């Protein structure tokens, strides 16, 4: 199910993840050529993606936390 990004944070290794409206999290790494998300490396880029919808597989499995 599609869920909105409500904020971003970093894990213990410094990788960015999105906090979703359903309270699940999802990594949003910029790791070319496999994941091309240059917007994640700047605060402005992350701010522009707030509200963007991401597919949450955990929500499909577990529902709302």
N, C-alpha and C positions, 0 to 999 in steps of 0.2 A: 504494500500500500504506500502511496505517495505521502510523505510527511514534510512539513516545512522546517527549514533550518532556523533555529532561534538564537544560537550563539556558537562560537568556536572556542576551542581550548587545545592545549598541547598535552601529549602523553609524556611519560618519563623519558622517552627517547627523542623528544622534540618534534614528533610528527603531529600535524594538525588533524583534529577530528571535529565533526559537526555534532552539536547537540540538537536533536530533532524534537519536534512538538510532542511526539509520543514518549519522550524522555529516553529513548534509545540513543546510542551514539554511532557514528560512522566515520571512519578515517577518510580524509579527502587529501591524499598526498599528491604532491607534484613530483613524479618520478618518471621522466621521459625515458624511453619511448612508450612505456606501458601505461602510464597515467599522465596526461598532459593537462595540468591544472595550474598554470603560472599565477592565476589570481590568488591562490592560497598563500603565497609567500609575502603578500603585502597586506597591511591592515585595511587599506582602502579597498583592495580586491575582495577581502573577506566580507567587509561591510556591505559591499554591493551585492553579495550573494545571500544576505540575510533574507529569509522568506522564500528562497528558492526551494523547490520541491525535489526531494530525493526518494528513491525507492527504499523502503525499510523492510528487509526480509524478516527481521526479528519481530516486527509488528504482526506480520502475516502468521508467524509461528506462535507468538506469545500474547498478542493483543496489546492493549494500552497498559503501561506500567503504572 
